[in-house]
Amino acid sequence: MICGQRLVHFHSLLADAALFQDGETVRLSQNDPDGSHIPATFFGLTPKGLTISVPAQADIARQDAWTLDEDVIDLTDFYLKALAELAATAHGRDAVLPALLGETGWEIDFEAHAESCDSLDDSGLDDSQIDAVANCLAADRFHLVQGPPGTGKTFALARLVQKLVDQGQRVLVTAFTHRAIHHALRKIAPMVDCPVFKVSDPFPFDAEGIEFKERFADTGLLDHPGPYVVGCTPFALFSSRAGEARFDVAVIDETSQMRIEAAVMPMLRAQRWFFFGDRQQLPPVVMRPVDDAAEDSVFARLSRSGGHTMLATTYRMNDPLTRWPSEMFYQRRLTAHRTNAGHRFALKSTRPTGLLGPEPSMVSVPVDHEGNRVVSDEEANETAALVEAMLDGGLAPREIGVVVPFRAQAARIRGLLRFHRFAERPDIGDLTVDTVERFQGQEREAMIVSFVASDDGFLDRVGRFLTYPQRLNVAVTRARTKVLLVHSPRFRAWLERNAPHDERAAVALSLLESAR
């Protein structure tokens, strides 16, 4: 039982588990999500089946004819309440609003910076991580930390919180998703000697190492002078869960995906703010047409006037895979650490050459087809063949990821993976086939990126979506040693025609040209 909820396990449910993330709110209905439905929380595939939580009183008499759909949550009231407080309080008018309007620049105590650098010598941080943490500690009001893929952003965040706790601070750790908060708290808890709580309902399949409290009042910290660490979403701060909580410092993760309206909430509840993110990865989801949604994020807004430090060493990608994102997105400053720079893709049971050989790390895989839009059987079959070869070579399914732009193509590939030659593997469910949005924050040994489309008219309409630079960056930087770019020659020809006058097409073409 979870705070008036109960867990339900389905062995047959008309839903694709890969469409949802653990902890995501969904709608359970008898194929009528806009009508009568039951609000639920998705917890994924567990040993008992596909597991969700529903209100304790929910009537689910039959286990068939049910469907899961994405939920739509109206957050307007939270935003309006925060914006009203922004205008009504001295802290909102004198601190938060000037920062958001660019009227407050980067002010830093350089003596404090030098002292912090010295104190971090034995922290296990690399030079850029030390500089980032020291800049935060020395900042008068706020600082931004840009964490490109695999650069140890969460580790640096945890070391920052450790130092803040050493100073006796009351620290809020927040992000737009529960998963990001949990990931940070797991890093932080072993490093600090103070209370560490997550304020929310418990997550039964994402609870290891985390102590949950349903409300801030349950933590016993209401009159505690500090130090302590509390994790919760921005919206909990403007609800009955944690509306009374106040903090010295807010450490905010995923801020490249956080809209300004959401960031206002933790900024109003703390005196200083440290923002972790990377505007070269996926931006916030917005419901209106925008040319560049990345500019809607609080990280993008504050980076125009506030100081920021980039973490410059990736501990994920090898040297060849680091080159393209470094040159295209990070001013050639991103480098592979010596421990992974020389790694190359290697299968255990065979010695293949060509596509699945150690070299090259980035491979172009042209597949002849034309006239395809959101589904390509040709690319699906090629992808399944590549997966089969990697599995036969000894690579575990969990080390393979497949990124596609359209859910229909994901469904087609997953259908092929249900064939007997795959289904006989008990761990085939660990192989993820999904859109790029579901992959951010994850990593694999090898990634297959399928572009699918080969219809010129369709490409003219959706080309800006397919070639969105941040999507490409996230897709290829999930891999440690091998990226396979599956595409039609018609897609490449379309890029070549459009690259001279379309910057996005030029970026996508440079990716294909960087592969062999």
PyMOL commands that set and color helices and strands:
alter all, ss='L'
color gray80, all
select helices_A, chain A and resi 17-19+76-88+90-100+110-119+127-138+153-166+178-191+216-219+234-238+255-257+260-268+293-296+298-303+319-329+338-341+354-356+377-392+397-399+407-416+420-423+428-430+436-438+456-466+469-476+489-498+503-514
alter helices_A, ss='H'
color red, helices_A
select strands_A, chain A and resi 5-10+25-29+37-46+49-55+67-70+142-146+170-174+196-199+212-213+228-231+247-252+270-277+308-310+313-314+335-336+362-366+400-403+432-434+444-450+479-487
alter strands_A, ss='S'
color yellow, strands_A
deselect
rebuild
show_as cartoon
